[in-house]
Every structure is written in structure tokens, then in C-alpha cells.
């Protein structure tokens, strides 16, 4: 696991342990726009980082949210992966402003071999740097807990899992799983 | 369990992941050919004059299971082993089209790997070692005289030089014999009668549904492992979570290639004599998917002397797994005496 991934993970875990909050129950106080960062693990243990931004489309108990994710993860010795994933989210807020959500999205996954690639051409092997683009629809679920900080902004740790397809993986739909542990911060 | 404990467990799991042993050496690359990136892992004594290219089974299997289980560690101490995952199989990635899932294409891909070994290492001798479907691939490669001229030795292990009608009959009869045995002893009688009934009216396994169901029946009959306990240790959770093998892709690709690749008809038995390089035939006595009768037929066709033929008494389809030490000895002895 890269040091940057470890740092992100340590930061997120630290947030869970040290934040001090005050109670907040007003739905209209939940974030309009937030940004976040998280540990992303394809199959849990192929580590990576997710950066995301969310925009609330309404502020009701049953909420719609749009999110865009930028994900990078590495399966050591196999592949490096870069994933852009816009999603639409149905979120159900509780009285204490925690939430459960389900998300649907479709994105673009770029996959490269995690070792040098050589192509045979006219009697010689030439090094290649390109990878492969894949269409990647996704379905996810998440639980998040909103904490209202002293300044009124929300800090929201969340844990989520998703299934996403990779197509064409060779000539088939390959179903993968990913998990993330994230924290987002209200900027509006 | 409260939230803090869950997080602590996650931290431990990911920390373990970060402590994994560095598994890769420098000689690990991917070779791109016709929209496929195929991993090639060269291990062992790279200073040796002999490089052995391993052809995995399937079709749609992977050589990485064999690597993780160190099946060829004694051989690697003496020679270089070249492991690669075939197109659309195991750890191969890319955009390979299903139309390229043909024996001819796999032979072409293998020749690219041979050229890579020649270009990078320039060994004096290259040996092919094919297991199961790898036996089909290796045989097809070596039946081409131009390609054969690049190879110094051929080792077939429970190989598919014959995937045709007689192979089906031998394998079907293996299952039927096991079924009769169980029925006569009154053990799981209903289930084994159903299995027997499945073969009524089926004269070939050149059909996706038939080969998949037959394979399940062979598994049930114990035709893949001499000792059923051996199946348990083949893939561990640590390999799934922390190795460089993509087990999600491996399982999915295996299923996909089996369905898409039309191979269950090739029979090269009558042409095996054309392979005029040193050959070693190794087989598990209890093999149920490619029964040992196929080995005896190949021995006759190749006019092999006894020293080039061995039947492992406590193995089924994979003697390199079930009798690893003896298997390594047989291969090393063959290369020492007839290749080096």
C-alpha cells in the first residue's frame, strides 16, 4: 500500500475518533455542496483513493444527491486503475441526520498493466505505455453519519460498498466489488 | 460491535495488506498481442541454458495458481521457468475479442512468448511443459515443423493431445464406473443413478452444457484429485486478497472461455510421432477427465521408451500438485539426460 493511501486511511480513521460535535437535527442545515476523500479498496485489499464531490438536489428526508467520484486503485503486480464515476443517489436521512443511501452511476475505467508491456513488431519487442478503456456502470450502498462542527459546517464520515461492471473486459462483462471509508466536508 | 471496533478491524486488515511480501522480480512483464495483454513471469535460475515455458490448463485457466503453490520450485532451482497466462485467461487483460478464442490464435500467441524468451534471454534450449489444455496447445504448436524447430523438448502432463471422441468415452466410462461402484455399495444410490442417466443419448462432449456438466460429474467422482483433501489447499484467502492474481477475473474468464471456445474435438493422437524432439509423458493414474488410457495410446503413437513415460500412482489430473517432489525429479532427470 502506498504511503499516500495509508495517510488518507489514517486521516479518515482519526476523524472518527477525535471530532467533537454538537447536536443538529434540522434538515435544511445538511450540506448543499460537500467534498470528500476516502480509502478505496477494490476487493477491499487492492488499495486506492477516492476523491468526490456531492451536490444536494433537495433537502428532504428522502433526498436526491448527485456525486462525482475520481478513484484510483492498484492491484499490485496486476493492474493500475483510474475510474471516473458520476452517480445519482437516493438518500434517506434519519432524525439524527445520519443517512442510508443507494447510488446508481456509470463511468469510465482506464486500466493499465502494473508491469512493463511489450508488443512484438517487425522482429523486436517495443515497450508500450497505453492501457484499456472500459465502460463501468455501478451500483452502491452507503451509511453516513453527519457531525455538525462548532462552526456549523458538517463533517460526514461514511462507509460504502459498490459493485461495478468492467466492459469490455476482453469480450465480457466483469463484475467487481469495491469498498470505501470516506469523510466529506460541507463547503456550502 | 461498535463503529470504533469495526474501524480498528479495517485498519488491521489494510495494514496486513501493506506488509505483504514483495512477490515480484524484475522479469515480470505483459506481452501485448492482438488486443490482449498477457502476463509473463520468468522465475528460477535465469542463468540456466534451459528455459521451460509452462502452458496452463483450461482453456481459460491460469499459471499463477501453480506459481503461488510452488509446484515447480525444485525445477526453478535448476532452470528458468516461464509462466504466462493465455489470452482472455487468468490475469490477462485487454480487449481480446471472442472471435480470437481459437487454437490457432493461442498457438500464435505462444509463438510470441517463445520469441520474447529468445529475444530477452537467448537460451540454448527452450522446453515446453503443457498441462491438460496446455497439452493440446503444446501439441498443436509442435506439429508445425517451423515452430517445432525452436523447441528442444516437450513434456506433456495429463495433457489434451486428444480431446475428441475417444477421450470423451474414456472420461464418461470413468464416471460410469465410479457410479456403478457407488450404486453396488448402496451409497448415494439415487444421485449416482441420476448421473448415470445423464449420459444416455450423449455421444460427445462437444457442447458447452455437456462439458460443464460432465466436468461436475468428474469432480463428484473424484477424477481431478486422487486425495479429495488436496482440493482444499489449492487456493487460500491470502492469495485471493493479497497476491497479484485477479481471482475475480480468473474465475469469470475460465467460465467464459469454456463456453466460447470450441476445442472438445481435437484429436492429434495419430500425428504425435511427427514431434521428433525429446518427449516426456507424465500422467496421473486416477485422472478422470483425461484418463490414463489416453497416455498409453500416446506412448504407442510416439513410440516412447519406458524411460520417457511415467504414471503417478497417487495422482489424478495434476501430478505436479499431488506428487510434487517426484514430479520435479522426473522433469529434472529428463532435462539433465536428454536436453542439456
Interface residues (C-beta under 8 A of the other chain):
Chain A: X1 X6 X9 X13 X16 X17 X39 X41 X43 X44 X45 X47 X75 X76 X77 X78 X79 X111 X113 X114 X115 X116 X117 X118 X119 X120 X124 X125 X128 X132 X159 X168 X169 X170 X171 X172 X174 X175 X176 X177 X181
Chain B: X3 X4 X6 X7 X10 X11 X13 X14 X17 X18 X20 X23 X24 X28 X29 X30 X31 X32 X33 X36 X37 X39 X87 X88 X91 X92 X93 X94 X95 X96 X97 X98 X112 X115 X116 X119 X120 X240 X241 X242 X243 X244 X245 X246 X248 X249 X252 X253 X256 X260
